[in-house]
């Protein structure tokens, strides 16, 4: 049987005779990546597996009630990293919601002229007509309608005012 190229590290490897369909080499890092990739695929495609994983995590948390209270003070770097990542996820979710705002899709492109006026304008070398686009986002109640932070106990505190 001929050699193959590993789909993760791109190195040549000899497939196992017990697994002739093998596409990933036996390197520990590649095997770890293969398992991670496989698990993510299964989570994305199999709702039953997703539910089983959720239930399992829920059971574990119920039996280890004080785990996170001990973990957070012991690993402040990890806590800060998690907060930073959660802020990114929250922001990405807000931007996705904003992108899905259908009223924004009704907007038409517009060109606005900007003129410099007043005595200082005479001193500008290139006092030309400039084009600009203006996008105004206004909430109905005056307050921005943004989704809540994903974690109420550890809020990311990253609300972006739109108005
Ligand atoms: Zn590999």
Boltz pocket constraint, residues with backbone or C-beta under 6 A from the ligand:
constraints:
  - pocket:
      binder: B
      contacts: [[A, 6], [A, 7], [A, 8], [A, 9], [A, 10], [A, 11], [A, 24], [A, 25], [A, 26], [A, 27], [A, 30]]
      max_distance: 6.0
